Every structure is written in C-alpha cells, then in structure tokens.
Amino acid sequence: MQQGPRNATSSKTTQVDTTSSTLLEDKNDPSIDSALLLTDLVNVQTLNPSIFVDLKYATTDNFMNMKLYDRLKNGYLQKDVAERLSKCQDYLSSIDSSLHLLIYDAVRPVSIQTKMWRALDSIPSKERGKYVSNPANKSLHNFGAAIDLTICDAKGKALDMGAEFDEFNEIAYPTMEAHFLAKGELTQQQIVNRKLLRKVMKSQGFRNLPTEWWHFNACSRNDALTKYKILDKEP
Ligand SMILES: [Zn+2]
C-alpha cells in the first residue's frame, strides 16, 4: 500500500510539562539520584534544565505498550556524556532558542534490556539486533553512554521526524532518507528536522545508528567497557 508523507507527531503528541521546575522536582527522587551517582551516572537535567525528558519506557507509550521502568523517570548518563549532551543543547539553543533536546531514553538497566529482547522473540536474533541490542553483548544504553532523543519546541511538542520513536521500519533508517524522499513517503521538512538533530549531536561526537534516527552513541562499545560501569538493574 502506498503511503503519503506522514505527520508522525499528529497522532501522538509528546506531552511534556515544561513550564517548570516543579515537574523536575516531582520527578526527582533524591534516593535514585544518589544511588546512581555511586555508579557515576548523573541526572542530565541537573546539568542542563533546558533538556527535556520523557522516558517512554517509564510509560505505556512504547513499542511494547508496557511500563518497563518502575523507578527511573529521569535521563541518567555518564557524567562526561551528560556534559557533552549539555553542550549539544547549548548549540541547539544558539541555532533556535525555542528548541530543546527531548530524551526518550538514556541509561537502561540490563534487566530491562533483557525484557525487551525477549519481547521481540518473533524476530530472528540476527535481525532483532537492529532494534534492541542483545543483552548478552551489552548495549551502550546499559552504560549510560547512548541516548534516544528528538527535538521539541518550547511546549514539548516533538518535531516531525517522519517516523515514530522505536518504529522498526526502514522509514526510520537515516540511511534510507533519500529513497523515501524520492518515493514521497518522507518530506523535505522531516529530513531537515532529522539533519538538525544529527548536526547538533555530531557537534559533540555522538554517532547516529544507521537504523534509528533517534539513537546516538557517545563512544564505542570497547571504550565504554574500559571507562564505564554497567547498570544491571534499577536502583
Ligand atoms: Zn537507543
């Protein structure tokens, strides 16, 4: 079936109450902050409150339609990774002061990664690795060295990227954008929006996955293994 360009945000608008510090305070659980600090993970919003956070796995609004996180509500990353992301936000603000990075997922405990891997067991494991890292191999998310994110406006409305977060189709592949533009399934504006996200993230050395417009790695897996600890479960 031929599909026209889609407005990926029209059906599901990300609702983030940005008015305030109150939201941040409500979401902050000091016991989690301190437990995670022991593993060198920091809450990104304490470094840069201009970054918005809407952890999709803390809600049922995700590909599993299941709330996966019991306690995690904030975006936690390795400190140096969070500092780089903060600079990305500053760069984005310098381009357009009304725009914000909006984090969908940051550190992800191995226990949650395992749940996701099992949930996708209808996909052969070689294919499955395109969408969720095999927990046996460790994902950079497990270290707090990968981020899933988009860009949103001051009200928290995500820019239209032409495919939803965690959409497991080729239309979500950055490598296939020219193809879908030619077919009329992605618009120029959707690609401009994705390029803006990539430009901002690349400014601090983050690398985009070829199959997910929203996923950026802070370093290689080998670097993460030598520099960082893994988060096995929620604190
Ligand atoms: Zn990711």
Residues whose N, C-alpha, C, O or C-beta is under 5 A from the ligand:
A	BS01	ZN	I147 D148 H215
